[in-house]
Amino acid sequence: MASKLYIGNLPHSVTDAALSDFVTNAGFQVASAVVIHDKMTGQARGFGFVELAEGEDLQRAVAGLNGQSLEGRTLTVNEARPQRTGYSGQRGGGGRDRSGGRRDY
């Protein structure tokens, strides 16, 4: 099973290909690399995920990449956690109380 890395503090100009090249140049084989973008604006959100090729050592990759610099930014690299299920990404209550009625304030 392949291993997935979370890479944070990415420069907003980094592309999927540039992220893949960065990890490859550090000595790791990459199966896929994705920079996460805001759904509304399309702008990079400053983090991404890299799936390492079969057989790559996840802990060695974390140790080798965490703290490295990419375009002047110090990267934070960890093992990716599974995506939360049931999370809609919405915040706030939309101005309604729990009974469904409008608030009076």
MOPAC internal coordinates of N, CA, C and O (Angstrom, degrees):
PM7 1SCF
backbone

  N    0.0000 0     0.00 0     0.00 0    0    0    0
  C    1.4605 1     0.00 0     0.00 0    1    0    0
  C    1.5258 1   108.92 1     0.00 0    2    1    0
  O    1.2310 1   120.52 1   -44.90 1    3    2    1
  N    1.3249 1   116.61 1   135.10 1    3    2    1
  C    1.4620 1   121.16 1  -179.70 1    5    3    2
  C    1.5218 1   110.13 1   -73.47 1    6    5    3
  O    1.2310 1   120.84 1   -21.75 1    7    6    5
  N    1.3264 1   116.01 1   158.25 1    7    6    5
  C    1.4522 1   122.74 1  -178.88 1    9    7    6
  C    1.5187 1   109.19 1  -109.32 1   10    9    7
  O    1.2310 1   120.55 1   -33.61 1   11   10    9
  N    1.3433 1   116.55 1   146.39 1   11   10    9
  C    1.4540 1   120.60 1  -177.36 1   13   11   10
  C    1.5196 1   110.33 1  -119.44 1   14   13   11
  O    1.2310 1   121.11 1   -46.43 1   15   14   13
  N    1.3362 1   115.47 1   133.57 1   15   14   13
  C    1.4555 1   123.28 1   178.30 1   17   15   14
  C    1.5184 1   110.63 1  -105.21 1   18   17   15
  O    1.2310 1   120.65 1   -37.63 1   19   18   17
  N    1.3289 1   116.36 1   142.37 1   19   18   17
  C    1.4584 1   122.91 1   167.07 1   21   19   18
  C    1.5240 1   105.78 1   -95.31 1   22   21   19
  O    1.2310 1   120.00 1   -50.08 1   23   22   21
  N    1.3186 1   117.61 1   129.92 1   23   22   21
  C    1.4633 1   121.27 1   177.73 1   25   23   22
  C    1.5166 1   107.67 1  -124.13 1   26   25   23
  O    1.2310 1   121.10 1   -65.01 1   27   26   25
  N    1.3344 1   115.50 1   114.99 1   27   26   25
  C    1.4600 1   121.39 1  -176.91 1   29   27   26
  C    1.5142 1   112.69 1  -110.98 1   30   29   27
  O    1.2310 1   121.20 1   -13.13 1   31   30   29
  N    1.3282 1   115.30 1   166.87 1   31   30   29
  C    1.4653 1   125.59 1  -178.81 1   33   31   30
  C    1.5259 1   111.23 1    67.79 1   34   33   31
  O    1.2310 1   121.18 1  -146.29 1   35   34   33
  N    1.3352 1   115.34 1    33.71 1   35   34   33
  C    1.4659 1   120.09 1   177.57 1   37   35   34
  C    1.5250 1   110.36 1   -73.31 1   38   37   35
  O    1.2310 1   120.20 1   -36.00 1   39   38   37
  N    1.3200 1   117.23 1   144.00 1   39   38   37
  C    1.4600 1   119.56 1   171.60 1   41   39   38
  C    1.5347 1   108.70 1   -62.43 1   42   41   39
  O    1.2310 1   120.25 1   -34.84 1   43   42   41
  N    1.3190 1   117.12 1   145.16 1   43   42   41
  C    1.4655 1   120.65 1  -177.38 1   45   43   42
  C    1.5216 1   112.72 1   -68.33 1   46   45   43
  O    1.2310 1   119.99 1   167.66 1   47   46   45
  N    1.3270 1   117.62 1   -12.34 1   47   46   45
  C    1.4629 1   120.85 1  -179.92 1   49   47   46
  C    1.5277 1   113.14 1   -88.27 1   50   49   47
  O    1.2310 1   119.52 1   172.91 1   51   50   49
  N    1.3227 1   118.53 1    -7.09 1   51   50   49
  C    1.4636 1   122.02 1  -175.98 1   53   51   50
  C    1.5342 1   110.60 1   -72.82 1   54   53   51
  O    1.2310 1   121.44 1   -44.96 1   55   54   53
  N    1.3224 1   114.86 1   135.04 1   55   54   53
  C    1.4640 1   121.77 1   177.59 1   57   55   54
  C    1.5261 1   109.74 1  -101.12 1   58   57   55
  O    1.2310 1   120.69 1    -9.09 1   59   58   57
  N    1.3262 1   116.28 1   170.91 1   59   58   57
  C    1.4627 1   121.13 1   176.02 1   61   59   58
  C    1.5301 1   110.11 1   -57.25 1   62   61   59
  O    1.2310 1   120.65 1   135.03 1   63   62   61
  N    1.3267 1   116.37 1   -44.97 1   63   62   61
  C    1.4668 1   121.00 1  -178.50 1   65   63   62
  C    1.5245 1   111.56 1   -64.28 1   66   65   63
  O    1.2310 1   120.39 1   138.76 1   67   66   65
  N    1.3319 1   116.86 1   -41.24 1   67   66   65
  C    1.4668 1   120.55 1  -179.77 1   69   67   66
  C    1.5281 1   110.67 1   -66.11 1   70   69   67
  O    1.2310 1   120.15 1   141.65 1   71   70   69
  N    1.3289 1   117.32 1   -38.35 1   71   70   69
  C    1.4605 1   121.01 1   177.38 1   73   71   70
  C    1.5215 1   110.47 1   -65.20 1   74   73   71
  O    1.2310 1   120.59 1   136.04 1   75   74   73
  N    1.3154 1   116.47 1   -43.96 1   75   74   73
  C    1.4636 1   120.98 1   177.67 1   77   75   74
  C    1.5312 1   110.71 1   -61.04 1   78   77   75
  O    1.2310 1   120.56 1   135.34 1   79   78   77
  N    1.3263 1   116.54 1   -44.66 1   79   78   77
  C    1.4714 1   120.86 1   179.03 1   81   79   78
  C    1.5246 1   111.49 1   -62.23 1   82   81   79
  O    1.2310 1   120.19 1   139.67 1   83   82   81
  N    1.3294 1   117.25 1   -40.33 1   83   82   81
  C    1.4612 1   121.36 1  -179.84 1   85   83   82
  C    1.5276 1   110.75 1   -60.22 1   86   85   83
  O    1.2310 1   120.59 1   132.87 1   87   86   85
  N    1.3283 1   116.48 1   -47.13 1   87   86   85
  C    1.4737 1   120.76 1  -178.57 1   89   87   86
  C    1.5329 1   110.03 1   -69.65 1   90   89   87
  O    1.2310 1   120.04 1   140.99 1   91   90   89
  N    1.3090 1   117.52 1   -39.01 1   91   90   89
  C    1.4646 1   121.38 1   177.76 1   93   91   90
  C    1.5255 1   110.61 1   -62.73 1   94   93   91
  O    1.2310 1   120.26 1   135.40 1   95   94   93
  N    1.3250 1   117.11 1   -44.60 1   95   94   93
  C    1.4694 1   121.54 1   179.33 1   97   95   94
  C    1.5238 1   112.48 1   -65.74 1   98   97   95
  O    1.2310 1   120.19 1   159.10 1   99   98   97
  N    1.3383 1   117.24 1   -20.90 1   99   98   97
  C    1.4638 1   121.20 1   176.29 1  101   99   98
  C    1.5291 1   111.16 1   -81.29 1  102  101   99
  O    1.2310 1   120.55 1   175.83 1  103  102  101
  N    1.3410 1   116.55 1    -4.17 1  103  102  101
  C    1.4608 1   119.75 1   174.87 1  105  103  102
  C    1.5154 1   115.75 1   103.91 1  106  105  103
  O    1.2310 1   119.78 1  -162.24 1  107  106  105
  N    1.3235 1   118.03 1    17.76 1  107  106  105
  C    1.4586 1   121.43 1  -178.52 1  109  107  106
  C    1.5210 1   109.81 1  -120.16 1  110  109  107
  O    1.2310 1   120.92 1   -36.15 1  111  110  109
  N    1.3339 1   115.84 1   143.85 1  111  110  109
  C    1.4589 1   120.49 1   177.63 1  113  111  110
  C    1.5260 1   109.21 1   -85.69 1  114  113  111
  O    1.2310 1   120.83 1   -48.85 1  115  114  113
  N    1.3223 1   116.01 1   131.15 1  115  114  113
  C    1.4597 1   122.21 1  -174.85 1  117  115  114
  C    1.5245 1   110.17 1  -107.76 1  118  117  115
  O    1.2310 1   120.73 1   -48.46 1  119  118  117
  N    1.3362 1   116.21 1   131.54 1  119  118  117
  C    1.4586 1   121.32 1   173.41 1  121  119  118
  C    1.5271 1   110.05 1   -88.71 1  122  121  119
  O    1.2310 1   120.33 1   141.30 1  123  122  121
  N    1.3479 1   116.98 1   -38.70 1  123  122  121
  C    1.4562 1   121.49 1   177.44 1  125  123  122
  C    1.5237 1   109.73 1  -160.59 1  126  125  123
  O    1.2310 1   121.18 1   -24.76 1  127  126  125
  N    1.3263 1   115.36 1   155.24 1  127  126  125
  C    1.4673 1   121.59 1   177.17 1  129  127  126
  C    1.5161 1   108.03 1  -143.26 1  130  129  127
  O    1.2310 1   120.84 1   -47.63 1  131  130  129
  N    1.3383 1   116.01 1   132.37 1  131  130  129
  C    1.4593 1   121.17 1  -178.13 1  133  131  130
  C    1.5269 1   109.19 1  -136.80 1  134  133  131
  O    1.2310 1   120.77 1   -53.26 1  135  134  133
  N    1.3317 1   116.12 1   126.74 1  135  134  133
  C    1.4569 1   122.40 1   171.26 1  137  135  134
  C    1.5267 1   106.05 1   -93.43 1  138  137  135
  O    1.2310 1   120.60 1   -50.08 1  139  138  137
  N    1.3349 1   116.46 1   129.92 1  139  138  137
  C    1.4638 1   120.85 1  -176.84 1  141  139  138
  C    1.5283 1   110.01 1   -82.64 1  142  141  139
  O    1.2310 1   121.21 1   -45.87 1  143  142  141
  N    1.3445 1   115.28 1   134.13 1  143  142  141
  C    1.4620 1   122.11 1  -179.20 1  145  143  142
  C    1.5259 1   110.80 1  -116.70 1  146  145  143
  O    1.2310 1   120.75 1   -29.66 1  147  146  145
  N    1.3172 1   116.18 1   150.34 1  147  146  145
  C    1.4565 1   122.71 1   175.22 1  149  147  146
  C    1.5266 1   108.63 1   -66.11 1  150  149  147
  O    1.2310 1   120.16 1   -47.88 1  151  150  149
  N    1.3207 1   117.29 1   132.12 1  151  150  149
  C    1.4613 1   120.83 1  -177.23 1  153  151  150
  C    1.5255 1   112.41 1   -67.09 1  154  153  151
  O    1.2310 1   120.28 1   148.36 1  155  154  153
  N    1.3153 1   117.06 1   -31.64 1  155  154  153
  C    1.4644 1   120.50 1  -176.86 1  157  155  154
  C    1.5297 1   112.26 1   -82.66 1  158  157  155
  O    1.2310 1   120.14 1   135.04 1  159  158  157
  N    1.3243 1   117.34 1   -44.96 1  159  158  157
  C    1.4659 1   120.47 1  -173.96 1  161  159  158
  C    1.5177 1   113.84 1   -99.25 1  162  161  159
  O    1.2310 1   120.31 1   158.55 1  163  162  161
  N    1.3325 1   117.01 1   -21.45 1  163  162  161
  C    1.4570 1   120.70 1  -177.15 1  165  163  162
  C    1.5170 1   113.53 1    80.53 1  166  165  163
  O    1.2310 1   120.02 1   177.89 1  167  166  165
  N    1.3327 1   117.56 1    -2.11 1  167  166  165
  C    1.4692 1   121.61 1  -179.18 1  169  167  166
  C    1.5261 1   110.04 1   -78.28 1  170  169  167
  O    1.2310 1   120.95 1   -36.84 1  171  170  169
  N    1.3333 1   115.79 1   143.16 1  171  170  169
  C    1.4687 1   120.89 1   177.16 1  173  171  170
  C    1.5207 1   109.60 1   -59.50 1  174  173  171
  O    1.2310 1   120.55 1   -38.71 1  175  174  173
  N    1.3368 1   116.55 1   141.29 1  175  174  173
  C    1.4641 1   121.81 1  -176.81 1  177  175  174
  C    1.5191 1   113.23 1   -93.53 1  178  177  175
  O    1.2310 1   119.98 1   177.97 1  179  178  177
  N    1.3298 1   117.64 1    -2.03 1  179  178  177
  C    1.4569 1   119.93 1   175.82 1  181  179  178
  C    1.5141 1   114.94 1    93.43 1  182  181  179
  O    1.2310 1   120.31 1  -168.31 1  183  182  181
  N    1.3266 1   117.01 1    11.69 1  183  182  181
  C    1.4592 1   119.62 1   174.74 1  185  183  182
  C    1.5220 1   109.30 1  -149.32 1  186  185  183
  O    1.2310 1   121.70 1   -15.29 1  187  186  185
  N    1.3193 1   114.35 1   164.71 1  187  186  185
  C    1.4590 1   119.37 1   179.69 1  189  187  186
  C    1.5065 1   110.77 1  -161.12 1  190  189  187
  O    1.2310 1   121.45 1     2.58 1  191  190  189
  N    1.3231 1   114.83 1  -177.42 1  191  190  189
  C    1.4550 1   121.54 1  -178.08 1  193  191  190
  C    1.5190 1   109.37 1  -131.88 1  194  193  191
  O    1.2310 1   121.16 1   -39.99 1  195  194  193
  N    1.3244 1   115.39 1   140.01 1  195  194  193
  C    1.4578 1   121.48 1   176.60 1  197  195  194
  C    1.5166 1   107.58 1  -125.28 1  198  197  195
  O    1.2310 1   121.38 1   -54.94 1  199  198  197
  N    1.3281 1   114.97 1   125.06 1  199  198  197
  C    1.4528 1   120.60 1   175.35 1  201  199  198
  C    1.5183 1   107.24 1   -96.09 1  202  201  199
  O    1.2310 1   121.12 1   -59.08 1  203  202  201
  N    1.3214 1   115.47 1   120.92 1  203  202  201
  C    1.4609 1   120.69 1  -179.43 1  205  203  202
  C    1.5229 1   109.94 1   -80.14 1  206  205  203
  O    1.2310 1   121.15 1   -28.29 1  207  206  205
  N    1.3158 1   115.41 1   151.71 1  207  206  205
  C    1.4606 1   120.87 1   178.26 1  209  207  206
  C    1.5214 1   110.13 1   -65.61 1  210  209  207
  O    1.2310 1   121.50 1   -22.13 1  211  210  209
  N    1.3069 1   114.74 1   157.87 1  211  210  209
  C    1.4684 1   122.27 1   178.35 1  213  211  210
  C    1.5248 1   110.03 1   -52.36 1  214  213  211
  O    1.2310 1   120.73 1   -47.93 1  215  214  213
  N    1.3223 1   116.21 1   132.07 1  215  214  213
  C    1.4555 1   121.05 1   175.87 1  217  215  214
  C    1.5208 1   114.80 1    93.41 1  218  217  215
  O    1.2310 1   119.78 1   168.66 1  219  218  217
  N    1.3295 1   118.03 1   -11.34 1  219  218  217
  C    1.4689 1   119.90 1   177.89 1  221  219  218
  C    1.5296 1   109.03 1   -72.89 1  222  221  219
  O    1.2310 1   120.54 1   -35.83 1  223  222  221
  N    1.3225 1   116.57 1   144.17 1  223  222  221
  C    1.4613 1   123.20 1  -178.91 1  225  223  222
  C    1.5307 1   109.32 1   -85.64 1  226  225  223
  O    1.2310 1   120.72 1   -67.90 1  227  226  225
  N    1.3158 1   116.24 1   112.10 1  227  226  225
  C    1.4629 1   122.05 1  -177.30 1  229  227  226
  C    1.5209 1   111.87 1   -59.79 1  230  229  227
  O    1.2310 1   119.93 1   133.05 1  231  230  229
  N    1.3136 1   117.73 1   -46.95 1  231  230  229
  C    1.4648 1   121.10 1  -176.94 1  233  231  230
  C    1.5275 1   111.13 1   -65.93 1  234  233  231
  O    1.2310 1   120.18 1   143.58 1  235  234  233
  N    1.3050 1   117.26 1   -36.42 1  235  234  233
  C    1.4657 1   120.82 1   176.80 1  237  235  234
  C    1.5258 1   110.12 1   -65.65 1  238  237  235
  O    1.2310 1   120.46 1   141.29 1  239  238  237
  N    1.3305 1   116.72 1   -38.71 1  239  238  237
  C    1.4642 1   120.87 1   178.18 1  241  239  238
  C    1.5194 1   111.09 1   -66.40 1  242  241  239
  O    1.2310 1   120.06 1   136.71 1  243  242  241
  N    1.3280 1   117.50 1   -43.29 1  243  242  241
  C    1.4667 1   120.75 1   177.90 1  245  243  242
  C    1.5247 1   109.64 1   -60.22 1  246  245  243
  O    1.2310 1   120.60 1   131.60 1  247  246  245
  N    1.3258 1   116.46 1   -48.40 1  247  246  245
  C    1.4677 1   120.88 1  -179.12 1  249  247  246
  C    1.5254 1   111.67 1   -63.15 1  250  249  247
  O    1.2310 1   120.48 1   142.66 1  251  250  249
  N    1.3298 1   116.69 1   -37.34 1  251  250  249
  C    1.4554 1   120.15 1  -177.31 1  253  251  250
  C    1.5142 1   114.78 1   -78.12 1  254  253  251
  O    1.2310 1   120.14 1   154.06 1  255  254  253
  N    1.3348 1   117.34 1   -25.94 1  255  254  253
  C    1.4636 1   120.69 1  -175.71 1  257  255  254
  C    1.5264 1   114.13 1  -102.83 1  258  257  255
  O    1.2310 1   119.83 1   149.98 1  259  258  257
  N    1.3297 1   117.92 1   -30.02 1  259  258  257
  C    1.4670 1   120.61 1  -178.23 1  261  259  258
  C    1.5235 1   110.30 1   -61.95 1  262  261  259
  O    1.2310 1   120.67 1   -51.37 1  263  262  261
  N    1.3160 1   116.33 1   128.63 1  263  262  261
  C    1.4554 1   121.18 1   179.72 1  265  263  262
  C    1.5164 1   114.12 1    89.78 1  266  265  263
  O    1.2310 1   120.22 1   172.71 1  267  266  265
  N    1.3489 1   117.18 1    -7.29 1  267  266  265
  C    1.4579 1   120.38 1   176.74 1  269  267  266
  C    1.5296 1   109.55 1   -69.81 1  270  269  267
  O    1.2310 1   120.72 1   -20.33 1  271  270  269
  N    1.3105 1   116.23 1   159.67 1  271  270  269
  C    1.4549 1   121.74 1  -178.47 1  273  271  270
  C    1.5215 1   110.49 1  -107.14 1  274  273  271
  O    1.2310 1   121.00 1   -44.29 1  275  274  273
  N    1.3331 1   115.68 1   135.71 1  275  274  273
  C    1.4614 1   122.21 1   175.25 1  277  275  274
  C    1.5220 1   107.47 1  -131.79 1  278  277  275
  O    1.2310 1   120.82 1   -63.42 1  279  278  277
  N    1.3203 1   116.04 1   116.58 1  279  278  277
  C    1.4671 1   122.87 1  -177.54 1  281  279  278
  C    1.5302 1   111.13 1    51.47 1  282  281  279
  O    1.2310 1   121.07 1  -137.67 1  283  282  281
  N    1.3341 1   115.55 1    42.33 1  283  282  281
  C    1.4576 1   120.87 1   175.46 1  285  283  282
  C    1.5144 1   115.73 1    82.21 1  286  285  283
  O    1.2310 1   119.60 1  -176.05 1  287  286  285
  N    1.3235 1   118.37 1     3.95 1  287  286  285
  C    1.4645 1   121.17 1   179.92 1  289  287  286
  C    1.5232 1   109.27 1  -113.96 1  290  289  287
  O    1.2310 1   120.67 1   -45.94 1  291  290  289
  N    1.3306 1   116.32 1   134.06 1  291  290  289
  C    1.4561 1   122.51 1   178.89 1  293  291  290
  C    1.5223 1   108.87 1   -80.71 1  294  293  291
  O    1.2310 1   120.68 1   -58.34 1  295  294  293
  N    1.3204 1   116.31 1   121.66 1  295  294  293
  C    1.4531 1   121.67 1  -175.20 1  297  295  294
  C    1.5175 1   112.84 1   -83.20 1  298  297  295
  O    1.2310 1   121.40 1   -31.99 1  299  298  297
  N    1.3179 1   114.93 1   148.01 1  299  298  297
  C    1.4560 1   123.24 1   171.44 1  301  299  298
  C    1.5167 1   106.55 1  -109.06 1  302  301  299
  O    1.2310 1   120.38 1   -59.03 1  303  302  301
  N    1.3266 1   116.88 1   120.97 1  303  302  301
  C    1.4610 1   120.89 1  -176.83 1  305  303  302
  C    1.5248 1   109.19 1  -125.24 1  306  305  303
  O    1.2310 1   121.16 1   -51.77 1  307  306  305
  N    1.3313 1   115.39 1   128.23 1  307  306  305
  C    1.4560 1   123.05 1   178.68 1  309  307  306
  C    1.5228 1   109.14 1  -140.69 1  310  309  307
  O    1.2310 1   121.46 1   -11.62 1  311  310  309
  N    1.3236 1   114.81 1   168.38 1  311  310  309
  C    1.4564 1   119.07 1   170.59 1  313  311  310
  C    1.5329 1   107.10 1   -68.23 1  314  313  311
  O    1.2310 1   120.27 1   -46.73 1  315  314  313
  N    1.3247 1   117.10 1   133.27 1  315  314  313
  C    1.4604 1   120.76 1   179.12 1  317  315  314
  C    1.5178 1   109.56 1   -69.32 1  318  317  315
  O    1.2310 1   121.28 1   -40.31 1  319  318  317
  N    1.3205 1   115.16 1   139.69 1  319  318  317
  C    1.4654 1   120.83 1   176.20 1  321  319  318
  C    1.5186 1   108.88 1   -92.78 1  322  321  319
  O    1.2310 1   120.13 1   -26.50 1  323  322  321
  N    1.3278 1   117.35 1   153.50 1  323  322  321
  C    1.4678 1   119.36 1   177.63 1  325  323  322
  C    1.5266 1   110.30 1   -60.85 1  326  325  323
  O    1.2310 1   120.56 1   -33.31 1  327  326  325
  N    1.3275 1   116.53 1   146.69 1  327  326  325
  C    1.4538 1   121.37 1   179.56 1  329  327  326
  C    1.5184 1   109.45 1   -65.45 1  330  329  327
  O    1.2310 1   121.32 1   -41.20 1  331  330  329
  N    1.3385 1   115.09 1   138.80 1  331  330  329
  C    1.4617 1   119.77 1   177.79 1  333  331  330
  C    1.5196 1   109.34 1   -68.91 1  334  333  331
  O    1.2310 1   120.99 1   -42.93 1  335  334  333
  N    1.3344 1   115.72 1   137.07 1  335  334  333
  C    1.4584 1   120.03 1   177.80 1  337  335  334
  C    1.5194 1   109.59 1   -96.88 1  338  337  335
  O    1.2310 1   120.66 1   -30.88 1  339  338  337
  N    1.2948 1   116.33 1   149.12 1  339  338  337
  C    1.4527 1   120.81 1   178.00 1  341  339  338
  C    1.5098 1   114.50 1    80.02 1  342  341  339
  O    1.2310 1   119.70 1  -174.97 1  343  342  341
  N    1.3151 1   118.17 1     5.03 1  343  342  341
  C    1.4501 1   121.19 1  -179.59 1  345  343  342
  C    1.5156 1   108.59 1   -93.33 1  346  345  343
  O    1.2310 1   120.56 1   -59.19 1  347  346  345
  N    1.3347 1   116.54 1   120.81 1  347  346  345
  C    1.4529 1   119.92 1  -176.47 1  349  347  346
  C    1.5187 1   112.71 1   -88.23 1  350  349  347
  O    1.2310 1   120.49 1   162.73 1  351  350  349
  N    1.3345 1   116.66 1   -17.27 1  351  350  349
  C    1.4549 1   119.64 1  -179.54 1  353  351  350
  C    1.5142 1   113.50 1    83.31 1  354  353  351
  O    1.2310 1   119.94 1   178.45 1  355  354  353
  N    1.3261 1   117.73 1    -1.55 1  355  354  353
  C    1.4508 1   121.11 1   179.94 1  357  355  354
  C    1.5093 1   110.05 1   -88.59 1  358  357  355
  O    1.2310 1   121.46 1   -33.72 1  359  358  357
  N    1.3178 1   114.82 1   146.28 1  359  358  357
  C    1.4634 1   120.65 1   178.70 1  361  359  358
  C    1.5133 1   109.34 1  -120.18 1  362  361  359
  O    1.2310 1   121.11 1   -27.17 1  363  362  361
  N    1.3328 1   115.47 1   152.83 1  363  362  361
  C    1.4555 1   119.87 1   175.51 1  365  363  362
  C    1.5097 1   111.81 1    83.21 1  366  365  363
  O    1.2310 1   121.76 1    -9.77 1  367  366  365
  N    1.3190 1   114.23 1   170.23 1  367  366  365
  C    1.4541 1   120.10 1  -175.58 1  369  367  366
  C    1.5055 1   113.85 1  -104.95 1  370  369  367
  O    1.2310 1   119.52 1  -178.59 1  371  370  369
  N    1.3050 1   118.52 1     1.41 1  371  370  369
  C    1.4480 1   120.02 1   177.41 1  373  371  370
  C    1.5156 1   113.73 1    71.23 1  374  373  371
  O    1.2310 1   120.23 1  -162.68 1  375  374  373
  N    1.3505 1   117.17 1    17.32 1  375  374  373
  C    1.4582 1   120.12 1   176.50 1  377  375  374
  C    1.5124 1   115.09 1    80.75 1  378  377  375
  O    1.2310 1   119.69 1  -166.58 1  379  378  377
  N    1.2991 1   118.20 1    13.42 1  379  378  377
  C    1.4636 1   120.92 1   179.55 1  381  379  378
  C    1.5259 1   109.43 1  -118.32 1  382  381  379
  O    1.2310 1   121.45 1   -33.07 1  383  382  381
  N    1.3372 1   114.84 1   146.93 1  383  382  381
  C    1.4592 1   117.93 1   176.23 1  385  383  382
  C    1.5213 1   108.71 1   -84.17 1  386  385  383
  O    1.2310 1   120.37 1    -0.52 1  387  386  385
  N    1.3200 1   116.89 1   179.48 1  387  386  385
  C    1.4684 1   120.78 1  -174.77 1  389  387  386
  C    1.5357 1   112.68 1   -64.57 1  390  389  387
  O    1.2310 1   119.76 1   157.10 1  391  390  389
  N    1.3158 1   118.07 1   -22.90 1  391  390  389
  C    1.4671 1   119.71 1   179.94 1  393  391  390
  C    1.5158 1   111.35 1   -82.87 1  394  393  391
  O    1.2310 1   119.44 1   174.83 1  395  394  393
  N    1.3265 1   118.67 1    -5.17 1  395  394  393
  C    1.4488 1   121.59 1   178.21 1  397  395  394
  C    1.5107 1   113.70 1    96.77 1  398  397  395
  O    1.2310 1   120.29 1   171.94 1  399  398  397
  N    1.3463 1   117.05 1    -8.06 1  399  398  397
  C    1.4641 1   120.31 1  -179.62 1  401  399  398
  C    1.5176 1   112.40 1   -86.26 1  402  401  399
  O    1.2310 1   120.78 1   -15.91 1  403  402  401
  N    1.3074 1   116.11 1   164.09 1  403  402  401
  C    1.4790 1   120.35 1   178.11 1  405  403  402
  C    1.5012 1   109.41 1   -74.18 1  406  405  403
  O    1.2310 1   121.26 1   -31.88 1  407  406  405
  N    1.3213 1   115.20 1   148.12 1  407  406  405
  C    1.4637 1   120.67 1   174.55 1  409  407  406
  C    1.5151 1   109.37 1   -77.08 1  410  409  407
  O    1.2310 1   120.48 1   -29.24 1  411  410  409
  N    1.3378 1   116.70 1   150.76 1  411  410  409
  C    1.4626 1   121.46 1  -176.06 1  413  411  410
  C    1.5287 1   112.98 1   -92.54 1  414  413  411
  O    1.2310 1   118.96 1  -170.44 1  415  414  413
  N    1.3067 1   119.59 1     9.56 1  415  414  413
  C    1.4633 1   119.43 1  -178.08 1  417  415  414
  C    1.4790 1   112.49 1  -112.15 1  418  417  415
  O    1.2310 1   120.10 1   180.00 1  419  418  417

